[in-house]
Amino acid sequence: MSRERILNELARLREGNQVADLVTSDRDYVVYRDVPTAGARVAAPLVTDVIVPVPNGYPASMIDLAGLPVGSPLLGRVKGGQNNQGTVQADGKTWQLASYHPHQNGGGGPWDQMKHGFHTYFDHLLSWLDQVA
């Protein structure tokens, strides 16, 4: 994992007023803070924190999955949220990972380590949380 690269990508997000932190638990994760959702359509939260595992071998290995706090009403409403990919403990919370794969036939195009990163994955998360049903 390239910690310096991740921190640079998170700094780019902060320049656009999106806070995301690198947190370590049993492994490394990025936690995006207060990500806007379309929750108003379904009486769910308007913002949520989202956790994304840092893949082993990043950036050569693509970013994959996303998780929401356990008990979030958004879990049953987001793409892949019904397919529990396990829970993780990090940042003082328990998170449920969803089967969300934007770079594996999920509309995000093939992973390109020279172009994609945690700063571009945020766009996928915005889209993911905008499609709550």
N, C-alpha and C positions, 0 to 999 in steps of 0.2 A: 504494500500500500504506500502510496506517496502522500504522506500527511501534509507536506508543503503544498502540493497541488490542490488537495481538498480545501485547505485553509484559504488558498487564493480564490478558489471557486466560490466559497462561502462569502469572502470579502466582496466579490462581484455582486452577489445577491444583496448584501448590505447596502451597496451603492444605490441599488434600486429600492431601498427601504424594506427588504424582506430579510428577516432574521432567521438564520439557521445555524445550528451549533453542531460541532463534532463532539460526540459523547462516547465514553468507553464503558462497557459493562463486561459481559462475557466475550464480546467482540466490539468492534467499532461501528457506530451508527451516526447518521446525520439526522437531526431533528429539526424540521422546518416548523417555525412558530407561527401561530395564528394565520393559517392558510385559509383564504376565503372559500366558501362552499356555496352551493345553491340550496342550502338547507331550508331557506324560507319556503320553498315549494312544498316541502314535506314535513314542516314543523320540526326541523332539526337545527342544530347549531349553525350559525352563520360563518363561524371560523373554527378551525381545529388545528391541533398540532399533528404532524405526520412524521413517522419514523421510517427511515430507509436504511437497510443494512449496507455497510461498505463491503463490497465483495473482495474476497481474497484475490490478490493479484491486480487490484485496481491500479491504474486505469485500463490495463489490457483486458481485464474481465469487466463485462458490462454491469451497469447498475440494473437491479431487478427487484421487484416486490415493493410494497409500501404497507405501512401499518397505521392503525388508529388506536387510540386508547380503548382497552377492553371496556365493553358496555356502551360504547358510542352508538347512538341511534343511526349513524351513517353507515355502519358496517354492513348491515343488511341491504343497503341501498346503493352502494358503489359497485362498479364492475369488479368481480372477483371477490367481493367482500363476504360472500356466502361460502367461499372455499377457503377455510381456515388453513393457513400455512404455518401455524404454530404461534406460540406466544413468546415474548421476550420481556425481560426486565431491564429497563434502562431509564436514566433520567428521573428516577423516583416513581416510575409508573410501570404498569403492565400493559403491554401493547399486543394487539392481534395483527399478525401479518396477513395480508390479502393476496390472492392470486392475481397480481397485477403485473403485466409484462409488456410495456410499451415498445420495447426493442425486439420483441419476439412475436411478430405478426400482430402487434397491438396498435399499429398506426404510427409508431414513432420512427419507423425506418430502421435499417440495420445499425447496430452499434458501431460508432467510429470514435476511437479513443482520442483522436486528434481534434475532434469537433465537440463531442458530447462530454458531459460531466454533471456534477451535482447542480451546477448553475443552470444547465439546460433541462435537467430532470424536473426542475420546479415547474416548467411549462406543462409537462405531462401531468403533474399532480394537480395543477389548476384545472386542466381539462377533465381529469378523473373525478374531481370533486364537484365539477359543474354538471356532471351527468347523473346526479343522484336521481333515483326513480322511486 
